[in-house]
Amino acid sequence: MKKLIWIIAIAMVPAIATAQTGKKTKLERKLERQETLAVQKEQLKQLADERNLVIEATTIYNRHGFNATVAQNNFVMVDSADFVLQTSSPTRIAQNGMGGITIRGTISSYEVKQATDKAPIVITAQVKTFGLGGGTLIIRLNSAQNAQATFTTNMGDTITFSGPVTSVEESSVFKGMNLY
């Protein structure tokens, strides 16, 4: 009987050792998450410095704070010295042919800031649009590949786009007809 117990115990040792090595500890998972967040933050910083980013909005907020969950092709694009802001709706037809508006313009000043390593990357840009005049674009990039872009015209009108960030080359947005 004792031999049988010893044989079973010896047979189970490799199984227990394998089970323990396959499972990660809480500290290991935390360190892995911190590493991936640091890599993502570095990628976002590179996109911001290169002026090569698209925020594909999943939610849009107006100046009163009301929000709407939106479909595809609502985005803010910064591509070197160019700027595009687009809204669309699958249920309407509007000026851009996609149920919304498309505003393009140029960037006159562009500044990237980050207070600390854990703080979001903040981009402040002064833009000149065709048809709306000047405005300010403030983009906040956090390490979770999510961003918020707020565009404010010189007359005080505000719209905020919130969603994931990609590079211009990797984005899947379709630009509609320009408003002006």
KEKE-3310 file (N, C-alpha, C; in steps of 0.2 Angstrom, whole numbers, plus 5000, padded with zeros to 4 digits):
npx = (5004:5010:5020:5012:5006:5018:5022:5011:5012:5025:5023:5014:5021:5029:5017:5012:5022:5023:5010:5012:5022:5016:5007:5005:5012:5004:5012:5021:5012:5008:5020:5022:5011:5014:5025:5020:5011:5021:5028:5017:5015:5026:5025:5014:5019:5029:5020:5014:5024:5028:5018:5007:4994:4977:4962:4950:4934:4923:4914:4906:4906:4896:4896:4889:4891:4884:4883:4886:4886:4894:4895:4906:4919:4919:4931:4946:4960:4977:4990:5005:5006:4993:4975:4961:4944:4930:4913:4900:4885:4875:4862:4858:4859:4871:4881:4894:4892:4891:4883:4886:4898:4914:4928:4943:4959:4974:4988:4995:5002:5010:5012:5019:5017:5021:5019:5023:5030:5019:5008:4996:5000:4999:4993:4994:4987:4986:4974:4970:4955:4946:4932:4927:4936:4948:4954:4956:4965:4965:4973:4972:4982:4982:4990:4983:4980:4970:4961:4957:4950:4948:4940:4939:4931:4935:4924:4919:4912:4912:4918:4920:4930:4931:4941:4950:4967:4977:4990:4991:4993:4988:4975:4957:4948:4937:4938:4926:4918:4924:4919:4921)
npy = (4994:5006:5007:5009:5022:5030:5028:5034:5047:5051:5050:5061:5073:5078:5083:5092:5101:5106:5112:5123:5130:5134:5143:5161:5172:5185:5196:5194:5195:5209:5215:5212:5218:5232:5233:5231:5242:5253:5251:5253:5267:5273:5270:5278:5291:5292:5292:5304:5314:5312:5317:5309:5303:5295:5297:5286:5288:5282:5287:5303:5319:5334:5352:5353:5342:5331:5315:5303:5287:5282:5276:5269:5279:5292:5303:5311:5317:5319:5323:5325:5341:5343:5343:5334:5333:5323:5319:5307:5298:5283:5284:5296:5308:5320:5334:5329:5317:5306:5307:5317:5330:5335:5342:5350:5356:5366:5364:5376:5378:5367:5357:5345:5338:5331:5328:5319:5302:5294:5302:5308:5310:5325:5335:5350:5360:5373:5377:5380:5381:5377:5387:5386:5394:5398:5388:5377:5363:5350:5336:5321:5308:5292:5278:5267:5265:5273:5288:5306:5319:5336:5348:5366:5380:5397:5404:5397:5385:5368:5351:5334:5320:5303:5289:5274:5275:5276:5274:5284:5276:5264:5266:5263:5272:5282:5295:5308:5319:5336:5350:5363)
npz = (5000:5004:4994:4983:4986:4986:4973:4966:4971:4966:4953:4951:4954:4943:4935:4944:4945:4932:4930:4939:4933:4922:4925:4928:4940:4950:4950:4939:4929:4931:4928:4914:4909:4912:4904:4891:4890:4891:4879:4870:4873:4869:4855:4852:4855:4845:4834:4836:4836:4823:4816:4811:4813:4816:4823:4826:4828:4841:4849:4849:4856:4860:4862:4874:4881:4878:4871:4858:4851:4838:4820:4808:4800:4806:4811:4816:4808:4807:4796:4792:4788:4786:4790:4794:4798:4801:4800:4800:4795:4795:4791:4785:4772:4767:4766:4763:4757:4764:4775:4784:4788:4780:4785:4780:4782:4786:4797:4807:4819:4830:4844:4855:4871:4886:4903:4913:4914:4916:4913:4900:4883:4876:4862:4855:4843:4831:4819:4802:4794:4779:4776:4789:4796:4808:4821:4836:4840:4851:4856:4866:4871:4877:4886:4882:4869:4866:4862:4864:4854:4853:4845:4843:4837:4832:4835:4846:4845:4848:4846:4851:4848:4852:4853:4846:4841:4827:4814:4799:4788:4792:4795:4793:4787:4777:4767:4764:4753:4752:4762:4759)
capx = (5000:5014:5023:5007:5005:5024:5022:5006:5015:5031:5020:5010:5026:5030:5011:5011:5027:5021:5005:5014:5026:5012:5003:5010:5010:5001:5018:5023:5006:5008:5026:5020:5006:5018:5030:5016:5009:5027:5029:5011:5016:5032:5022:5010:5024:5032:5015:5013:5030:5029:5011:5005:4989:4970:4958:4944:4929:4918:4909:4907:4903:4895:4899:4886:4893:4880:4887:4882:4890:4894:4897:4913:4921:4920:4938:4951:4966:4983:4994:5010:5004:4986:4971:4954:4939:4924:4907:4896:4879:4873:4855:4857:4863:4873:4886:4900:4890:4891:4878:4889:4903:4921:4932:4950:4963:4981:4991:4999:5007:5009:5016:5018:5019:5020:5022:5027:5029:5012:5003:4994:5003:4994:4995:4990:4988:4982:4973:4966:4951:4942:4925:4926:4941:4953:4952:4961:4964:4968:4972:4975:4983:4984:4994:4979:4979:4964:4962:4951:4952:4943:4941:4936:4932:4936:4918:4917:4909:4916:4916:4925:4930:4934:4941:4956:4972:4981:4993:4987:4993:4985:4968:4952:4943:4936:4936:4920:4919:4926:4914:4923)
capy = (5000:5012:5008:5012:5029:5033:5028:5039:5054:5052:5052:5067:5078:5082:5086:5098:5106:5109:5116:5129:5134:5137:5149:5166:5175:5192:5201:5193:5198:5216:5218:5211:5224:5238:5233:5233:5249:5257:5250:5257:5274:5275:5270:5284:5297:5292:5295:5311:5317:5312:5320:5304:5299:5295:5295:5284:5290:5278:5292:5310:5323:5341:5357:5353:5336:5325:5310:5298:5282:5283:5271:5270:5285:5298:5303:5316:5315:5323:5320:5330:5348:5343:5341:5332:5331:5321:5316:5303:5294:5278:5285:5302:5310:5326:5338:5325:5311:5301:5309:5322:5335:5334:5348:5349:5362:5366:5365:5382:5377:5360:5356:5339:5339:5325:5331:5314:5296:5291:5307:5307:5314:5331:5338:5356:5362:5378:5374:5385:5376:5380:5387:5388:5399:5395:5384:5374:5355:5347:5328:5318:5301:5289:5272:5261:5266:5277:5296:5311:5325:5341:5354:5371:5385:5403:5406:5394:5379:5363:5344:5330:5313:5299:5282:5271:5279:5272:5278:5286:5271:5258:5267:5261:5277:5284:5303:5310:5326:5342:5355:5369)
capz = (5000:5005:4988:4979:4987:4984:4965:4964:4973:4962:4946:4951:4955:4936:4934:4948:4943:4925:4932:4943:4929:4916:4928:4930:4946:4949:4949:4932:4924:4931:4924:4907:4907:4912:4898:4885:4891:4889:4872:4867:4874:4864:4848:4852:4855:4839:4829:4838:4834:4816:4814:4807:4817:4815:4829:4823:4834:4842:4852:4848:4861:4858:4867:4880:4884:4876:4867:4853:4849:4831:4816:4805:4796:4810:4813:4815:4805:4806:4792:4792:4789:4784:4795:4792:4803:4797:4804:4795:4798:4790:4790:4782:4766:4769:4761:4761:4753:4769:4780:4789:4785:4780:4785:4779:4783:4787:4803:4807:4824:4832:4850:4858:4877:4891:4909:4916:4910:4916:4910:4893:4878:4874:4856:4854:4836:4829:4812:4798:4790:4773:4777:4796:4799:4812:4827:4840:4840:4857:4856:4872:4869:4883:4884:4880:4862:4865:4862:4863:4851:4854:4840:4845:4832:4835:4838:4852:4844:4850:4845:4853:4846:4856:4850:4846:4837:4822:4809:4793:4784:4795:4796:4788:4786:4770:4767:4760:4749:4757:4763:4755)
cpx = (5004:5018:5018:5006:5012:5024:5017:5009:5021:5028:5016:5015:5027:5023:5010:5016:5026:5015:5007:5018:5022:5008:5007:5007:5007:5007:5020:5018:5007:5014:5025:5016:5010:5022:5026:5013:5015:5028:5023:5012:5021:5029:5018:5014:5027:5026:5014:5018:5031:5023:5008:5000:4982:4967:4951:4938:4924:4912:4911:4903:4902:4897:4895:4887:4889:4884:4883:4888:4889:4897:4904:4913:4919:4927:4941:4957:4971:4988:4999:5007:4996:4982:4964:4950:4933:4919:4903:4890:4877:4866:4853:4861:4865:4878:4892:4898:4890:4887:4881:4893:4910:4924:4939:4953:4970:4983:4996:5004:5005:5014:5014:5021:5017:5023:5026:5026:5022:5007:5002:4999:4998:4997:4991:4992:4983:4980:4969:4962:4948:4935:4923:4930:4946:4950:4958:4960:4968:4967:4976:4976:4985:4987:4990:4977:4972:4965:4956:4954:4947:4945:4936:4937:4933:4930:4915:4913:4914:4913:4922:4924:4934:4935:4948:4961:4976:4985:4989:4987:4989:4977:4963:4947:4943:4934:4931:4922:4920:4920:4915:4930)
cpy = (5006:5013:5011:5020:5033:5033:5034:5046:5056:5054:5059:5073:5082:5086:5093:5104:5110:5114:5123:5133:5137:5143:5155:5170:5182:5197:5200:5196:5206:5219:5217:5217:5231:5239:5235:5240:5254:5257:5254:5265:5277:5275:5277:5291:5297:5295:5302:5316:5318:5315:5315:5300:5300:5293:5293:5284:5284:5282:5299:5314:5330:5345:5357:5346:5330:5321:5306:5293:5282:5277:5273:5277:5292:5298:5310:5314:5320:5320:5325:5337:5349:5341:5340:5330:5329:5318:5312:5300:5289:5280:5291:5303:5318:5329:5333:5319:5305:5302:5314:5327:5332:5341:5347:5356:5361:5367:5371:5381:5370:5359:5349:5340:5332:5327:5325:5308:5293:5296:5306:5312:5319:5334:5344:5359:5368:5377:5380:5380:5381:5381:5389:5393:5395:5392:5381:5367:5353:5340:5326:5311:5298:5282:5266:5262:5269:5284:5300:5317:5330:5347:5360:5377:5391:5406:5402:5387:5373:5356:5340:5323:5309:5292:5280:5276:5274:5277:5279:5280:5265:5259:5264:5266:5279:5291:5304:5316:5331:5346:5361:5367)
cpz = (5000:4998:4983:4980:4985:4976:4963:4965:4968:4955:4946:4952:4948:4934:4938:4946:4936:4926:4935:4938:4924:4919:4930:4936:4945:4947:4942:4927:4925:4928:4917:4905:4907:4906:4891:4885:4889:4882:4868:4867:4870:4857:4847:4852:4848:4833:4830:4835:4826:4812:4809:4811:4815:4821:4826:4828:4834:4846:4850:4853:4858:4863:4874:4884:4882:4871:4863:4851:4841:4827:4813:4801:4799:4813:4812:4813:4805:4802:4789:4793:4787:4790:4792:4798:4799:4802:4798:4799:4793:4788:4786:4776:4768:4764:4759:4757:4758:4775:4786:4785:4785:4780:4784:4780:4784:4794:4803:4813:4827:4838:4853:4865:4881:4897:4912:4912:4910:4914:4903:4889:4876:4868:4856:4847:4835:4821:4809:4793:4784:4775:4784:4799:4803:4818:4831:4841:4846:4857:4863:4870:4876:4881:4882:4873:4861:4866:4862:4860:4851:4849:4842:4840:4836:4838:4844:4851:4845:4848:4847:4851:4850:4853:4850:4841:4833:4818:4803:4789:4786:4796:4791:4787:4779:4770:4762:4756:4754:4757:4759:4751)
residu = (MET:LYS:LYS:LEU:ILE:TRP:ILE:ILE:ALA:ILE:ALA:MET:VAL:PRO:ALA:ILE:ALA:THR:ALA:GLN:THR:GLY:LYS:LYS:THR:LYS:LEU:GLU:ARG:LYS:LEU:GLU:ARG:GLN:GLU:THR:LEU:ALA:VAL:GLN:LYS:GLU:GLN:LEU:LYS:GLN:LEU:ALA:ASP:GLU:ARG:ASN:LEU:VAL:ILE:GLU:ALA:THR:THR:ILE:TYR:ASN:ARG:HIS:GLY:PHE:ASN:ALA:THR:VAL:ALA:GLN:ASN:ASN:PHE:VAL:MET:VAL:ASP:SER:ALA:ASP:PHE:VAL:LEU:GLN:THR:SER:SER:PRO:THR:ARG:ILE:ALA:GLN:ASN:GLY:MET:GLY:GLY:ILE:THR:ILE:ARG:GLY:THR:ILE:SER:SER:TYR:GLU:VAL:LYS:GLN:ALA:THR:ASP:LYS:ALA:PRO:ILE:VAL:ILE:THR:ALA:GLN:VAL:LYS:THR:PHE:GLY:LEU:GLY:GLY:GLY:THR:LEU:ILE:ILE:ARG:LEU:ASN:SER:ALA:GLN:ASN:ALA:GLN:ALA:THR:PHE:THR:THR:ASN:MET:GLY:ASP:THR:ILE:THR:PHE:SER:GLY:PRO:VAL:THR:SER:VAL:GLU:GLU:SER:SER:VAL:PHE:LYS:GLY:MET:ASN:LEU:TYR)
# end
